[in-house]
């Protein structure tokens, strides 16, 4: 057995020990799907849109452009409809909990619904190098000339 094979075998054993220990001790992180509205129908229509776009890029004609525009419009409509339906369902649940005086469930639903939506935040650096949060609009305080 060569020295290289011996070292390689020992490293494989060490790796297996670490992997087994981490599997026993650590739990797997479950990522939540924030896009709960994204189902098979949305996935299929977006795949069609991507195919139409590649067809347009490969063969730039009026017909392929028209086809891409139609599929793009349909995909937007489907995705917006799914998002709107999700928000209507969430608001119905919140309203139901409020009407039936299930206060704990009401606040839990409100808290959960807030985590589903987050504004697009962008960070910029000012003259001093400090980070400034930009929420898509300029506030009066920062836009005012001094």
N, C-alpha and C positions, 0 to 999 in steps of 0.2 A: 504494500500500500504506500503510495507516494505521500509526500508531505502535504501537497496541495489537496489531495482527496481527503486526507485526515482532517485538515482544517475545515474543508467544506462540509464534511459530515458533522463536525462539532458545532459549526455555526447553524446547521439545520436543526440539531438537537436543541440548541439555545433558543432558536426562533420558535420551535414547537412549544417549549416550556413557557415562553412569554405569551404566545397566542392562547394556549390552554388556560393559563392563569388569568389573563384578561377576560376571556369568555366566562370564567367562573365568577369573577369579582365584579366586573362592570356590566351594566345593562346597556342594551342597544338604544341609542337615541332614536326616537320616532319623530320624524318630521311631519308636521301637520300640513295638509294641503290647504292653503289659504284660498285657493280658487275652487271652492266647493261646487261651483256651477259648471266646472269643466268636466264634461262627461264624454261618452263615446261620440255623440252627435257633433259636439264641438270639435273633438279631435279629428273626426272624419272630414268635416268641412274645411278645417285648417290644412289638412293634408291635400285636399283638392285645390285649395288656394295656392299652396306651395308648388304643386305640379303645374298649375296654370302659369305661375310666375316663371318657372324654369322654361316652360314652353315659350313664353313671351321673350325671355332673354335669348333663347336659342334661335327663335324664328320671329323676328320683330315685324309683324304684319298687323294690319288693322283688325283682322278677324281675331288673332290671338290676343290683341289688346282689349277688344270688346269682350271676349270670353273671360279674360282675367278680371276686368272691371265688374262683370256680372257675378263671378264667384266671390270676389272681394266684398262686394255689396251684400251678398247673401251671408257670407261668413260674419260680417259685422252685425247684421240683423240677428242672426242666431245667437251670437255671443251676448249681445245686449239683452235679448229676450231672456236668456238663461240668467244673466246677472240680475235683471229686474225681478224675475220670478223668485230668485233666492232672497233678495231684499224684502219682497212682499211677504214671503213665508216667515222670515225673521221678525218682521214688524207685526205680523199677525200673532206670532207666539208671544211677543212682548205685550201686545195689547190684551191678549187673552189672560196673561198672568196679572196684568194690572186690574182688569175688570173683576177677576175672581179673587182679588186681594191676596194673591200669592206673592208677597213682597220679595221674599228671598229669591225666588225663581225669576221675578221681574228684574231685579238688579243683576243677577247672574247673566241673564240674556242681554241686558244692556251692555254689561262689561264685555261680553263675548262679541257683541256686534261692533263695539268700538275697536276691538283688535283686528277685525276683518278689514277695516278700512284704514289706510294710512296715507296721508298726503305725501306727495313727492317732495322730498326735502333735498336740497342741494347745499353744499357748504362751499363758501368762498373765503378767501383770506383778504383781510383789510390791509391797509398800509403798514400796520404794525406787525402783521403776520398772524394775527389772531383769527380763529375760525368764526365765520358768521353764517348763521343758518338762513337759508332762503326758501320760503314756502310757496314759491310761485307768484308771489306778489311783493311789491315793495311797500314796506310800512311807512307811515307818515313820518315817523321819527328818523328813519335813515334816509328818506328821500328829501327831507327839508334842507335847504341850503343854509349854512350858518356863516 
